[in-house]
């Protein structure tokens, strides 16, 4: 496998590239996506931090909306239940993403990508952490009252 620039990929880069371009279906909203266009973009409209926990009326604990309602926290699309709320990318991964997407490396990262200055690793939030924390606090407030 090679990039659009003709560079041959190492086995590790090939695995990352396959992960990035494989077509998936979001398990929450059924949208078809690939990670190359998804990481840190928060395009899924169906994420609830407590999607399997409901109050006495059958509403989500996090936002008290009816079951099936749009999510209360912006998030990336996910295809498996075990997808993490965070993705770690090296600078080489960023360069690979930019080559595959045919964009400049600076265009790969956005406000949801933070660089750990010690390790140099990019940490990509898969959910809006501030909104998620607020929703989780609301849920615990309701449980303790």
NORHU-V995741 format. One record per residue. RES is the residue in one small letter. PHI is phi as a letter, one per 20 degrees, with the letter a starting at -180 (999 if undefined). NEAR is the number of other C-alpha atoms within 12 Angstrom. Layout:
RES PHI NEAR
RES PHI NEAR
This chain:
x 999 18
x c 18
x e 23
x g 17
x e 17
x n 11
x f 15
x f 16
x e 23
x f 16
x g 12
x f 16
x f 27
x f 22
x f 17
x f 28
x f 32
x f 23
x g 25
x f 28
x d 23
x f 19
x f 20
x c 24
x d 20
x f 26
x f 21
x e 28
x d 24
x m 16
x f 20
x e 21
x b 26
x c 27
x f 34
x g 31
x d 28
x d 37
x g 39
x m 35
x e 28
x l 31
x e 28
x f 32
x d 26
x c 30
x e 36
x c 39
x f 33
x c 28
x f 30
x d 17
x d 23
x c 23
x e 21
x f 13
x e 12
x n 18
x e 23
x g 31
x f 30
x f 35
x c 34
x m 28
x e 23
x f 21
x g 25
x n 20
x f 21
x g 22
x f 35
x d 35
x c 31
x f 29
x b 37
x f 41
x f 40
x c 37
x d 25
x c 14
x f 13
x e 9
x f 19
x f 20
x e 27
x b 23
x c 29
x d 26
x c 29
x e 25
x f 25
x f 21
x f 33
x f 36
x f 28
x f 37
x g 37
x f 25
x f 28
x f 33
x e 25
x l 19
x c 19
x f 15
x g 19
x f 16
x e 17
x f 32
x e 30
x c 20
x f 20
x e 28
x d 30
x c 25
x e 22
x f 15
x f 11
x f 8
x e 13
x m 16
x e 19
x e 29
x d 29
x d 34
x f 32
x e 33
x c 38
x f 31
x f 24
x f 17
x f 22
x f 26
x f 21
x f 19
x f 29
x f 26
x f 19
x g 22
x f 26
x f 19
x g 14
x f 18
x f 15
x e 8
x e 7
